[in-house]
Amino acid sequence: MKFDGRLTGDAVAELARVSESATPPLTVDLSDMQFADGEGVDALEEIRGRGGRLCHVPPYVSLLLELKRRRGTAAGGPGSSSEHGALRRRAGAISRDR
């Protein structure tokens, strides 16, 4: 499955619905994803938790997933909003360095 655009609001619900009905193992290509909010990151983590595979993950989303794994935070939990902004800036710097 390929996801394009912004992973927020209704798109999160749609991704959850589709991924739950997909035949495992599910692979989600995120090469054209432009943004993911906290709920979007949670949805991606749930997909991985059910054995799904994420490929072409944008650097800032990789950092958010890693932060979530390390801290065990849910969307809107401690460290989610201001640290997401800092991680996005860091990911942008990493992308520009390549």
Secondary structure by P-SEA (a helix, b strand, c coil): ccccccccaaaaaaaaaaaaaccccbbbbccccccccaaaaaaaaaaaaabbbbccccaaaaaaaaaaaaccccccccccaaaaaaaaaaaaaaaaac
